[in-house]
């Protein structure tokens, strides 16, 4: 019995021993593992694929929403007064009529940090920002625990691209052949010029795109990849500027005239800030890309402004000798303060929308033959011109044509015959003392002196340029009022002579007055010739629209 029972117990225990021996072999057996891993991996891949499909749907939906707000912003920016209804109408047309959206007008300035360039409700209003909040449903992502919808928030910002450009003091229809342009422009450039009348008329009659000048300067300064905003922050020599103008010009006569200027320069010349000659003005706020059309300014005005700026605050002394008919000798002392320049692309009523002409002080010292064989008369004529100015008041671009309105104001002018030293001629705020009479004739026993002064007040007027005016570059001018045809003649007519000496006043004073009056046309020639080179006239201000940019709107960041 014991033996039989023992065998039964051993039989029951034997399978356990076989299982124990099999377990190590099972743990080391790799057959069938690939199927398990494939099952697990397939599940993960299917989940990733499902998320990828949903992600593609979200990306496509976001791209569509971004396109919709960009279009809405551009349409709204074309008409800021109706920005909200036009922006929302555009969103509705693109399928977002029921989505949460906002249309906000404000100001945009590309010169600030990226997050602060658009200021909601800012002034001046020049941009629109459209915001859109929506959601896109997902399907497969819910299997792995993602939400049923993914929110999308996008914004689009567009700025208006409507600008006008104008110049004050652009009335340089032609220059005379007196030799004054060569003398004045040469003195400003520090050289001797021998350009012909044809050269000057070519420069005065031609126009050039200012942004093409910047393109040419970029090449000269190795700034080919730079933006316009970067280029205008650089400096260039007067030689580089004239070469850029020549390179940008399409007129062979202008190219020839500028070649004569460049050949006469003794060196590259002084460095000047490019932005003070060729300004981006309000267009800088949009960070315009290369290739934008620029204002078409008069080449002579650009050259004159560059020459004046290159001269700095230096006093210019010019000896014309006996080249002026009717005068034995003529010497000029010239100082230019505030520089003239074109406005560049500006919007109405902004800080850049006001442009001024050059503040100028000029002393003309001439001599002429005295009557009665008394030798020579010395006549000092002092002229001071305060800057005239123009302000862009309104601009409209419509189907019926473009229209620009400027507020113009002439600068006050002072003309005097008085004792004025050359050293007092400067471009600063303080002018010379005009209270002392000038000595006109000095002999051992005789002295004749005289003093006269007249002031021309400033005048103001509003000027409107139509589509035809803009296309033809019509120059409009305003006057200070009753400006005499011969300013020097009027001044000489009021000259109060004082004769000290041998008691011949009844004979000498009338003879000298008659002689001086006869010299008025010669003095007018000198005065007008000098100011023409600077683009100025006494008692007048000339206004010219350099261009109008009626682009609808541009997307900005």
C-alpha positions in Angstrom: 0.0 0.0 0.0 2.8 2.3 0.9 4.5 1.6 -2.3 1.5 2.2 -4.4 0.7 5.4 -2.6 4.2 6.7 -3.1 4.1 6.0 -6.8 0.9 8.0 -7.0 2.4 11.0 -5.2 5.5 10.9 -7.4 3.2 10.8 -10.5 1.4 13.9 -9.3 4.6 15.8 -8.7 6.3 14.8 -12.0 4.3 17.2 -14.3 5.3 20.1 -12.0 8.9 19.2 -12.4 8.3 19.2 -16.2 6.6 22.6 -16.1 9.5 24.0 -14.0 11.9 22.7 -16.6 9.8 24.2 -19.5 9.5 27.7 -18.1 13.2 28.7 -18.7 12.9 27.4 -22.2 9.7 29.5 -22.8 11.3 32.6 -21.5 14.2 32.3 -23.9 12.0 31.4 -26.9 11.7 34.5 -29.4 9.3 32.9 -31.9 6.0 34.9 -32.3 7.3 38.2 -30.8 7.3 40.0 -34.2 3.5 39.5 -34.5 3.0 41.0 -31.1 5.2 44.0 -31.8 3.5 44.5 -35.2 0.1 44.5 -33.5 1.3 47.1 -30.9 3.1 49.3 -33.6 0.2 49.2 -36.0 -2.0 50.7 -33.3 0.5 53.5 -32.6 1.0 54.2 -36.4 -2.7 54.3 -36.9 -3.1 56.8 -34.1 -0.2 58.9 -35.5 -1.7 58.8 -38.9 -5.1 59.8 -37.6 -3.5 62.8 -35.7 -1.6 63.7 -38.9 -4.8 63.8 -40.9 -6.4 66.0 -38.4 -3.3 68.2 -38.2 -3.4 68.7 -42.0 -7.0 69.7 -41.7 -6.1 72.2 -39.0 -3.2 73.7 -41.1 -5.3 74.0 -44.2 -8.1 75.6 -42.2 -5.7 78.1 -40.6 -4.2 78.9 -44.0 -7.7 79.6 -45.4 -8.6 81.8 -42.4 -5.3 83.7 -42.7 -6.0 84.4 -46.4 -9.5 85.6 -45.5 -8.3 88.1 -42.9 -5.5 89.4 -45.2 -8.0 90.0 -48.0 -10.4 91.7 -45.5 -7.7 93.9 -44.1 -6.6 95.0 -47.6 -10.1 95.8 -48.6 -10.8 97.7 -45.4 -7.6 99.7 -45.7 -8.6 101.1 -49.1 -11.5 103.0 -47.4 -10.7 103.7 -43.7 -13.9 105.5 -43.2 -15.9 102.3 -44.0 -13.3 99.8 -42.7 -15.6 97.8 -40.4 -18.4 97.1 -42.8 -16.1 96.3 -45.8 -13.9 94.1 -43.7 -16.8 92.1 -42.2 -18.4 91.8 -45.7 -15.2 90.4 -47.1 -15.1 87.8 -44.2 -18.7 86.8 -44.9 -18.0 86.4 -48.6 -15.2 84.0 -47.7 -17.4 81.9 -45.4 -16.7 83.5 -42.0 -19.9 85.4 -41.6 -20.8 83.8 -38.3 -17.2 83.6 -36.9 -16.0 85.9 -34.2 -14.2 88.8 -35.9 -12.9 92.3 -35.2 -12.0 95.1 -37.5 -9.9 97.9 -35.9 -8.4 100.9 -37.5 -5.2 102.5 -36.2 -1.7 103.7 -37.0 1.2 101.5 -38.3 4.9 102.3 -38.0 7.5 99.8 -39.3 10.2 101.7 -37.4 9.1 100.3 -34.0 9.4 96.8 -32.5 7.4 94.1 -34.2 4.8 93.7 -31.5 4.1 97.5 -31.3 4.0 98.5 -34.9 0.2 98.6 -35.1 -1.5 100.9 -32.6 -5.2 100.4 -32.4 -7.1 103.7 -32.8 -3.8 105.4 -33.3 -3.4 108.8 -35.1 -2.9 109.3 -37.9 -5.1 106.4 -39.0 -3.3 104.6 -41.8 -3.9 100.9 -41.3 -6.5 98.3 -40.4 -6.1 95.1 -38.4 -8.6 92.3 -38.9 -8.8 89.5 -36.3 -10.7 86.2 -36.7 -11.5 83.5 -34.1 -12.9 80.2 -35.3 -12.7 76.4 -34.7 -12.1 73.4 -36.9 -13.6 70.0 -36.1 -11.3 67.0 -35.9 -12.4 63.3 -36.2 -9.6 60.8 -35.7 -7.8 62.7 -32.9 -10.7 62.0 -30.5 -9.7 58.4 -30.5 -6.5 59.2 -28.7 -8.0 61.8 -26.4 -7.7 65.0 -28.4 -10.6 67.6 -28.3 -13.4 67.4 -30.9 -12.5 70.9 -32.2 -9.2 72.9 -32.5 -9.5 76.7 -32.0 -7.9 79.0 -34.7 -7.0 82.7 -34.1 -5.4 84.7 -36.9 -4.9 88.4 -37.7 -4.1 90.4 -40.8 -2.8 93.9 -41.0 -2.9 96.2 -44.0 -1.8 99.8 -44.4 -2.9 102.3 -46.9 -0.5 103.1 -49.7 -1.8 106.5 -50.9 0.8 109.2 -50.9 1.6 112.5 -52.6 5.0 114.1 -53.1 5.6 117.8 -53.7 8.3 120.4 -53.8 8.2 124.0 -52.7 10.3 126.5 -54.7 10.5 124.4 -57.9 10.0 127.2 -60.4 13.2 126.6 -62.4 11.7 126.6 -65.9 15.0 127.8 -67.3 18.2 129.5 -66.4 19.8 132.5 -68.1 23.2 132.6 -69.7 24.7 135.2 -67.4 27.3 132.9 -65.9 25.7 133.1 -62.5 24.6 129.4 -62.3 28.2 128.3 -62.8 29.5 130.8 -60.3 26.9 129.9 -57.6 26.8 126.2 -58.0 30.5 126.0 -58.5 31.1 127.9 -55.2 28.7 125.6 -53.3 30.6 122.6 -54.7 34.0 124.1 -54.1 35.0 124.0 -57.8 35.0 126.0 -61.0 32.2 125.1 -63.5 31.8 125.8 -67.2 28.5 124.2 -67.9 26.6 125.6 -70.9 23.1 127.1 -70.8 21.9 124.0 -72.6 23.3 121.9 -69.7 21.4 123.9 -67.1 18.2 123.9 -69.1 18.5 120.1 -69.4 18.9 119.8 -65.6 16.0 122.2 -65.0 13.7 120.5 -67.4 14.3 116.8 -66.5 12.8 114.7 -63.7 14.1 111.6 -62.0 12.6 108.9 -59.8 14.2 109.5 -56.3 14.0 105.8 -55.4 15.9 104.9 -58.5 18.6 107.3 -57.2 18.6 105.3 -53.9 18.9 102.0 -55.9 22.0 103.5 -57.6 23.4 104.7 -54.3 22.9 101.2 -52.8 25.2 99.8 -55.5 27.8 102.5 -55.0 27.8 102.0 -51.2 27.7 98.2 -51.4 24.2 98.1 -49.8 22.5 96.1 -52.6 20.7 93.9 -50.1 19.6 96.8 -47.8 16.2 98.2 -47.6 15.4 101.8 -48.5 15.1 102.6 -44.8 18.7 101.4 -44.3 20.0 103.3 -47.4 18.6 106.7 -46.3 20.4 106.3 -43.0 23.8 106.1 -44.7 26.0 109.0 -45.9 27.5 109.5 -49.3 29.9 111.9 -50.9 28.6 114.6 -53.3 30.4 112.8 -56.0 28.6 109.5 -55.2 25.2 111.3 -55.2 25.8 113.0 -58.6 26.9 109.6 -60.0 23.8 108.0 -58.7 21.6 110.7 -60.2 23.4 110.2 -63.6 23.1 106.4 -63.4 19.3 106.7 -62.6 18.7 109.2 -65.4 17.3 108.1 -68.8 18.0 111.5 -70.4 21.2 111.8 -72.5 21.4 115.5 -72.1 21.1 115.2 -68.3 23.8 112.4 -68.3 26.1 114.8 -70.3 25.5 117.7 -67.9 26.1 115.6 -64.8 29.3 114.3 -66.5 30.5 117.9 -66.7 29.7 118.4 -63.1 31.6 115.3 -62.0 34.6 116.0 -64.2 34.9 119.5 -62.5 34.9 118.1 -58.9 38.4 118.1 -57.5 37.6 115.1 -55.3 34.6 113.1 -54.1 33.5 116.0 -51.9 32.0 116.2 -48.4 29.9 113.4 -47.0 26.2 114.2 -46.6 23.3 112.3 -45.0 21.3 110.7 -47.8 18.0 111.1 -46.0 18.3 114.9 -46.0 18.4 114.9 -49.8 16.2 111.9 -50.7 13.8 111.2 -47.9 11.4 108.3 -47.5 9.1 110.5 -45.3 5.8 108.7 -44.4 6.5 105.8 -46.7 9.2 104.7 -44.3 6.5 103.6 -41.9 5.6 100.8 -44.3 9.2 99.6 -44.8 8.7 99.7 -48.6 10.4 96.9 -50.6 12.9 97.7 -53.3 11.3 98.6 -56.6 8.6 100.9 -55.3 7.9 103.9 -57.6 9.3 107.1 -56.2 8.5 110.8 -56.6 9.6 112.3 -59.9 11.6 115.4 -58.8 13.4 118.0 -60.9 17.0 117.1 -61.4 18.2 120.7 -61.0 16.5 120.9 -57.6 18.0 117.7 -56.5 21.5 118.8 -57.6 21.1 122.2 -56.0 19.9 120.8 -52.7 22.8 118.3 -52.6 25.3 121.1 -53.3 23.9 123.3 -50.6 24.0 120.5 -48.1 27.5 119.5 -49.1 28.6 123.1 -48.4 27.2 122.9 -44.9 27.0 126.1 -42.9 30.0 127.5 -44.8 29.8 131.0 -46.1 30.1 131.2 -49.9 32.1 134.1 -51.5 31.8 134.7 -55.2 33.7 137.3 -57.2 31.9 138.0 -60.5 34.3 140.7 -61.5 33.0 142.8 -64.3 30.8 140.1 -65.9 27.5 141.8 -65.1 26.5 144.5 -67.7 26.2 147.9 -66.1 28.3 147.1 -63.1 32.1 147.6 -62.7 32.5 144.8 -60.2 30.2 142.5 -58.2 31.0 140.4 -55.2 28.5 138.0 -53.6 28.5 136.6 -50.0 25.9 133.8 -49.6 24.8 131.7 -46.7 22.1 129.1 -46.8 20.5 127.9 -43.5 17.7 125.5 -43.6 18.0 123.3 -46.7 15.3 122.9 -49.3 14.2 119.4 -50.2 11.2 117.6 -51.7 8.7 116.0 -49.4 9.0 112.4 -50.5 5.9 110.2 -50.2 3.8 111.8 -47.5 0.2 111.6 -46.2 -2.0 114.6 -45.4 -1.4 116.4 -42.1 1.4 114.2 -40.8 4.7 115.6 -39.4 6.4 115.0 -42.7 3.6 116.7 -44.7 5.2 120.2 -44.4 8.1 121.2 -46.6 10.1 124.4 -46.4 12.4 126.2 -48.8 15.9 127.2 -48.0 16.5 130.1 -45.5 18.9 132.4 -47.4 21.0 135.5 -46.7 22.8 137.2 -49.6 25.0 140.3 -49.7 25.6 141.8 -53.2 28.4 144.3 -53.2 28.7 146.1 -56.5 30.5 149.1 -57.8 29.5 151.4 -60.7 30.7 154.6 -62.3 29.9 157.7 -60.3 28.4 160.7 -62.1 30.3 163.9 -62.6 33.6 162.0 -62.9 33.6 161.5 -59.1 35.1 157.9 -59.3 33.1 154.9 -58.3 29.9 154.3 -56.3 29.8 151.4 -53.8 26.3 149.8 -53.4 25.7 147.0 -50.9 22.4 145.2 -51.3 21.4 142.8 -48.5 18.6 140.2 -49.0 17.2 137.8 -46.5 14.6 135.2 -47.3 12.7 133.3 -44.6 11.6 129.8 -45.7 8.4 129.5 -47.6 6.5 126.4 -46.9 3.8 124.0 -48.2 1.6 121.5 -46.4 -0.2 118.5 -47.9 -3.7 119.1 -46.7 -5.8 116.5 -48.6 -5.3 113.7 -51.2 -8.0 111.8 -53.0 -7.7 108.9 -55.4 -11.0 108.2 -57.2 -12.4 106.9 -60.4 -12.8 110.5 -61.6 -9.1 111.2 -61.1 -6.5 112.3 -58.5 -6.7 115.6 -56.6 -4.2 117.2 -54.2 -4.7 120.2 -52.0 -1.7 122.1 -50.6 -1.7 125.0 -48.1 1.1 127.3 -49.2 2.8 130.2 -47.4 5.5 132.5 -48.8 8.4 133.4 -46.6 8.9 137.0 -45.4 11.7 138.8 -47.2 13.9 141.7 -46.2 15.8 143.9 -48.6 18.1 146.6 -47.4 20.8 149.0 -48.5 22.8 149.5 -45.3 26.3 149.0 -43.8 26.5 145.2 -43.6 29.8 143.3 -43.0 30.5 140.1 -44.9 31.1 138.3 -41.6 27.5 139.0 -40.6 26.1 136.9 -43.4 25.3 133.5 -41.9 22.7 130.8 -41.9 21.9 131.2 -38.2 18.9 132.7 -36.5 20.5 136.2 -36.0 20.8 138.5 -39.0 23.0 141.5 -39.4 22.3 145.0 -38.0 20.7 147.1 -40.7 20.4 150.3 -38.8 23.6 152.0 -40.1 23.7 153.7 -43.5 26.1 152.5 -46.2 28.8 154.7 -47.5 28.1 154.9 -51.2 30.8 157.5 -52.2 33.9 158.4 -50.3 36.2 161.2 -51.4 38.7 163.3 -49.4 36.2 166.2 -49.0 32.9 164.4 -49.7 31.0 161.5 -48.3 27.6 160.2 -49.6 25.8 157.6 -47.5 22.3 156.2 -47.7 20.0 153.7 -46.2 16.8 152.0 -47.4 14.9 149.0 -46.2 11.7 147.2 -47.2 10.0 144.1 -45.8 7.7 141.8 -47.7 5.3 140.0 -45.5 4.4 136.4 -45.9 1.2 135.4 -47.7 -0.9 132.3 -47.5 -3.2 130.5 -50.0 -4.7 127.1 -50.6 -3.8 125.4 -53.9 -5.7 122.6 -55.6 -4.1 120.4 -58.2 -6.4 118.4 -60.5 -5.6 115.2 -62.4 -4.5 117.3 -65.4 -2.2 119.5 -63.2 -0.6 116.4 -61.7 0.0 114.7 -65.0 1.5 117.9 -66.6 3.5 118.8 -63.5 1.9 122.2 -63.5 3.7 124.7 -61.3 1.4 126.9 -59.2 2.6 129.9 -57.3 1.5 132.3 -54.6 2.6 135.8 -54.0 3.1 137.8 -50.8 0.9 140.6 -52.2 2.0 143.7 -54.0 5.5 142.7 -55.0 7.2 145.3 -57.2 8.3 144.1 -60.6 11.8 145.4 -59.8 12.4 145.0 -56.1 15.8 146.6 -56.2 14.4 149.5 -58.3 11.7 150.0 -55.6 14.3 149.9 -52.9 16.6 152.3 -54.7 13.7 154.7 -55.2 13.2 154.9 -51.4 17.0 155.4 -50.7 17.6 158.4 -48.4 21.0 159.9 -49.4 23.0 162.0 -47.0 25.8 164.2 -48.4 28.5 165.4 -46.1 31.2 167.7 -47.3 31.6 170.6 -49.7 28.0 171.5 -49.9 27.1 170.3 -53.3 24.1 168.3 -52.2 21.6 169.9 -54.6 23.7 168.8 -57.5 25.2 165.5 -56.3 22.3 163.8 -54.7 20.0 163.8 -57.8 22.9 162.7 -60.0 23.7 159.8 -57.8 20.1 158.8 -57.4 19.7 158.7 -61.2 22.9 156.6 -61.6 21.8 154.1 -58.9 18.3 153.8 -60.4 19.9 152.9 -63.8 21.7 150.0 -62.1 18.5 148.4 -60.9 18.1 146.0 -63.8 21.7 144.8 -63.4 21.1 144.1 -59.7 17.8 142.4 -60.5 19.8 140.1 -62.8 22.2 139.2 -60.1 19.6 138.7 -57.4 17.3 136.6 -59.6 20.2 134.6 -61.0 21.6 133.6 -57.6 18.1 132.6 -56.3 17.2 130.6 -59.4 20.1 128.2 -58.7 18.6 127.7 -55.2 15.1 127.4 -56.6 13.8 130.6 -54.8 12.2 133.9 -55.7 11.6 137.0 -53.5 8.0 137.3 -52.5 6.8 134.2 -54.2 6.6 130.5 -53.6 6.2 127.9 -56.3 4.6 124.5 -55.8 4.9 121.4 -57.9 3.4 117.9 -57.4 6.1 115.4 -57.9 3.8 112.5 -57.9 0.7 110.8 -56.4 0.8 107.1 -55.4 -2.7 105.6 -55.4 -1.9 102.0 -54.5 -4.9 100.4 -52.8 -3.2 98.9 -49.7 -0.3 96.7 -48.7 0.0 93.9 -46.2 2.4 94.7 -43.4 3.8 92.8 -40.4 
